[in-house]
C-alpha cells in the first residue's frame, strides 16, 4: 500500500498537499478517507486535464477510499471568478442540467460507478446550496473578513483595472467551500487554481464539523513552453466528447513538448518508459502517446482503428471509402459557404466556417476553395474540411 501511494503522489500530477504530505500519507494508511472532486458544469464537454483528475480519483477509490464526483449544478449558475477579468455569463438551470448529462456520459470510462463494494458516487451541490436561507448565509459569511476574500488574485486585478466585482462572485468561494461541510469530506482534489476556494472549505469544515480536511492540488497540464492551458469555458483543449478519431488526430496535432505531459497525466505508463518514448522521433513518440491516451478514453478497439485511419490519411496519403461521410444533396449547385454550412453540424458557427474558408481549409476534389461565394457543382464531388473531415457528395 505504501508503495502504491508513493507512486501515485510522486508521478508529477499532484503539485501540493495541505497541511502536509507526511500527514496525508499517515491518514491514508490509517483509515478510509472520503475524497471529492467538484466542477461547475459551465460547458457540455470536459477536456483531458479534467480527465486526469477523475483518473486520479479512481486510483484513490481502488486503494479502498470513498470517492465522490460533485457536479456544481448550483455554483455553475453563479460563475466561478477564478482567472476571470470580467463577470461570467450566467447560465440557466436547464443549460446546466444539459451540461451535467453530457459530463456523466463522458466520465463513465474513467471511474467505476458499478463496483459492488465501493462504487464511485455522484452528488449535486444544488441539493444543499438551494436550501440555505438568508440566516444560514449570514452565519457562513461571519467566518470570513472582507480582507480575506479580497486576497484572491483576480479580485485584486479587477480593482486595479477599475472593473466591478459583483456580490455573487464575492460569495462564490464561500458557496464552494460549503460543499466540503455538506458532504463532510476528508480530502478535496482540485486544480491549483482552486486552492483559495478549497482552503475556504477547509476552514468551514474545521469550524462547523470539527474535521481537518486535506487539500490536494493537481497541475493544469499547461504547455511547458507557452503556459497555454485547456479551458472548458473558452472551448480550447482536447475534449472528451470527441470521437476516437478526432481525439487521436487532435493529440497528433499537439506540439512536441506536450507528448510527455499527456503520457504522465493521462496514462499510467511507467515513468522510465515515458522517458524512453520521448527520446523517440517526435512522430513515433506522438503516435504512441496518442494511441495510449485514446485507448484509455475510448477503448483499445476504437483507438486501434483511429490510429490505422490516421496513418492511412496522413502518412500513406490514402483516404479510405469508410473515412468519408456520404451525403445526398438535392441542389445541383450551391455556394461554397452554404455547402460547408450544410455539411457541418451546429457546433460550428457561421464565423467558424468563414474562418475555415479564409484559412484555406476547404478543398473540393483536391482544389482549395477560398471564395465563400464560389458556385460548386454538387455532382459526385469529395469535399475535405480541415485536416480530417471528408464528405462524398452525390
N, C-alpha and C positions, 0 to 999 in steps of 0.2 A: 504493500500500500504506500509506504513512504517513497519508494522508487517511482511509482506512478504519479504521485503528487508532485515530486520534484521535477519530473519530466514535463508535466503539464505547466508548472509555474515558470519553468526556465526555457520554454520553447521560443519566447520572443513576442508572444501575443499580449501577455499581461504586462502593464507598464508600472503599476504601483499597487500596493496593498496597505490599507489603513485600518487599524493603527500600526500594524507591523506584520511582515511576512512570517516571522517566527511564531507569533501568537496565532496567526491564521492556520499554520500547519498543525500546531498543537490542538487547536479546536477541531480541525478536520479529522484528526486521529482519535479524538476522544469521544465525539458524539455526532449524531446525524444533524446536518445543518439544512436550513431552508434557504435556498437561493432564489433570486428572481432577476429577470431582465425585463425592463419596461421600454416601450417605444410608442410614440404617438403616430397614429395611423393617418399621416398627412398626405399620403400618395397611395397609388394602387399597387406599388411594387417595392420590394426590398432589394438591396443590392448585395454584392459579395462581402462587403465589410460587415453588414448585418448578419449574413450567413455565418461568418466567422464567430460571432458572439453566440449564436444558437448552437453551433458545433461545440463550443467550449462548455456551454450549459449542459449539453447532453453528456459530455465526458464526466462532469461532476455527478450527474444522475447515475451514470454507470458505476461510479465509485460508491453508490449507495445513498446519496443525499437526495433530499426532496427538491424539485425544481419547478418553478412557476414562470410561464410566459405571460407577461402582463401587457395587454393592449390598452394604450392610453386613449380610449374612446371618448373620455370626458376632456382630458387635458389637450387632446388634438384640436378641440373646438376653441380652446383658449389660445394656444400657439406658444411654443417654447421660444423665448427670445434669444436662445444661445446662438452666438456668432451671427446675429442679425443686426443690421444697421437701421432697420425700419420695422414697423409692426407687420406681423404675418397676416395674410389674408385669412379671415375666419371661414371655417368650414361648417356646413350644415350637419345635423345628426345623420341624415340619410347618406351624405357623402362619406362620412367617417365609417358608417356601417358597411358600405360597399367596399371601402379600402380594407377593413378588417377581414372581410370574407376572402378577398384576394390574398392577403397575407397568410391566412390559415392554410390555404392550399399550397402556398409556396414553401412553408417551413415544414410540411409533413415529412419530406425525406430526411430532415436534419435531426428530428427528435422522435423518441419513441413514446407516443401517446397511448399505446395499447399494451404496454408491458403489464402483465397480470399482477406483479408485486409492487412495482414502484413506477407508475407511469408519469410522464411529464404532465403538468396541469396547466390550465388556461384560466386567466382572470381578466376582468374588465374594471377599470377604475371608476366607471360611472356607477358601479354598484354601491360605492361608499361616498364618493365626492358629490353625487347628485342629492344625497340625503342630508348633507351638512346644512344646518340653519345658520342664521347670522350670528347667533350666540356662539356656536361651535367655531366659526371662522375667526371671531374676535379672540376666542380663547387660544386658538392656534397662533394667531398673529402676536399675541402677548409674549411669545417665546423669542421674538427677534426684534432688533432695533432697525430703524431706517438705515443707519450707517452700515450695518452688517449686510443688508440686502444690496446696498449700493456698491459693495465691493466687487460685484460681478463686472468683468471687463467690458461687456457690451453696453452696460448702463453708463459706465464712465465715458466710453467713446461717444455715446449719443449726447450726453450732457455737454461734452467738449465741442460737439458739432451742432449744438443748439437744436437737436432733434428730440421729439417728445418721447416720454416713457409713460405708457398708459397703466392704470392701476391694475388691470387684469394681468398684464405682463409682470408687473412688480410682484404680484402674489403667486406667480407661477411656481417658483421654487418651493414655496410652502405647500402648494397643492400636490406637487410631485413627491415632496418629502413625506406627506401624509400616507402615501401608498405603503411605505415601509411599516407604518403603525397599523394600518388597516389589515395588512396581511401578516403582521407580526413576524417579520423575516429575520434571519441571522446574517445574510450576505446579500449585497447588491452588486451585480456585474453591470458595468456601464462603460461607455466610451470616455476617454479622458476629458472630453469637452463637457461632460456631465458631472464632473467632480463636485462642483459647487452645489448642485441640486441634491446629489447623493449625500453630501455632508449635512445638508439641511435635514434630510431624512434620518441620518444618524443621530442628530441632536434630538429630534422629536421622538425617535424610538427609545432613546435613553431616558428622556423626560417622562414620557407617557407610559411606556411599557417596562421601564427599568431594565432594558436589554441593550447590550453593546453590539451594534451592528458593524460588520466589516464592509468596507468599500473596496472593491477590486476593480481597478480601471484597466481598460484594454486599449490598444492602439487603434488608429483610424485608417490604417492601410494607405497612408499617403505615399505619393511618388517621392522617392528619396532624393531626387534631383530638383524637382519643381515644387514639391509641397502640395501638389494638387490632390484634392480629396474627392471621393464619391459623395453624392448628395441626392437623397430621395426627393427633397423639396425642389431642387434645381433640375432634376431629371438627368443627372450625369452619373455615369458608372455602368457596371455590368449587372443587369437586373435579373432576378430570379424568375421573372415572368418570361424571359427569353426561352425559345425552344433550344434543343441541344445544339443545333447547327449555328444559330445566331450567337449562342453563348460561346461555342468553340471559336467561331470567327472573331468575335469581339475580344476574346483573350489573345488570339493571334495578332490582333491589331494593336495590342498594348506595347509600349516602349520596352526595350530590353531590360531596363533597370527594374521593371515590375515583375520579372519572372520569379525572382527569389521571394518577393513579397507575397505573391499568390501561393507559392509552394509552402511557405511557412504557415500562412494563416488559414488557407482553405483545404490543405491536405494534411495527412499525418505521416507523410514520408519522413523517415529518419533524417535528422539534420545533417548527418555525414553524407547521406545520399543526395540531399538538397545541394550541398556544396559540389558534388560530382556533376550534377545536372547543369548547374550554372556555368561550369567550365566547358561544357559542350559548345559547339557552334550555336549562336543565338537562335537560328531557325529550328535546329533539332531540340534545343532546350525548351523553346516555346511550344513546340508540338507536344512534348512530354508533359509540360505544365498544363496546357490547355486540355489534354486528354484526362489527366488525373483530376482536375477540378470539375470538368464536365461530368465525369464518371460519378463523382460524389453527389452532384446536384441533380443529375438526370438519369443515372443508371449506366452500367457498363455497355449495354447493348446500344443505347442511343448515342453514347459517347463514341463508340467504335464507328458507327455509321456517319456521325458528324465528321470524324477525323478523315475517313475514307473520301467522303464527299468534298471536303475542303482540299485535300491533296489532289484530287482529280481536277478541281477547278483552278487552283492557283499554282500548282507545281507542274501538273501534266497539261494544263490549259484545256481541260476536257470537261464539257458540260453534258451531263447525262440527261436523258429524257425525263427521268424521275425527279431531277432537280428543278424542272420547270413547272410553273403553275399554269395549267391550261385554262384559258379564258375565252369565252364566246362573246363577241361584241356585235350588236345589230347594225351599228352605223358603219358605213363603208369608209368614211373618213372622219378624223377627229383632230382638233388642235392638240399640240403636244401637252399643254398643261392639263386639258380636260382628260386626255388619255391617261396620264400619270395619276391624276386625281381618282379616276375610276379603278385603277389597278391597286392603289394603296388603301389601307384601312384608315379609320378615323383617328388613329393615334398620330398620323401625320397631318399637320395643319397645312393650310394653303401657303403659309410662309415657308414651311419646311420644304414643300415641293418646289417653290420658286428658288430656294437656296440650292437644292439638288441640281436644278437645270443650270443655274449660274455657275455651279462648281464642276460642270462637265461630267456629271454623274449619271446621265441618261444616254443610252445608246439604243438605236433601232437598227436591227440587222448589222450590228458591229460598227455603225456610223454614229459618232457623237452628235447629239442634238442640243443646241444651246439657245434656240429661239422658241420661247414659250408659245408663240402663235403659229409655229410651223404646222402645216396641214399634213397629217400622217395617214397613209392608206393602211387600213387595218386587216388587209387580206394576207394571211399566212406570214406573220412577222414575229420576230423574237425581240422583246424589249428587256433590256438589262437596266436595273435601277440600283445605284450604289455598287457595292462590290459583290453582293451575294444574292440579289433577288432577280430571278429570271421568269419572264412570262411569255408563254407561247400563245399567240392570239390568232383566232380564226373568225 
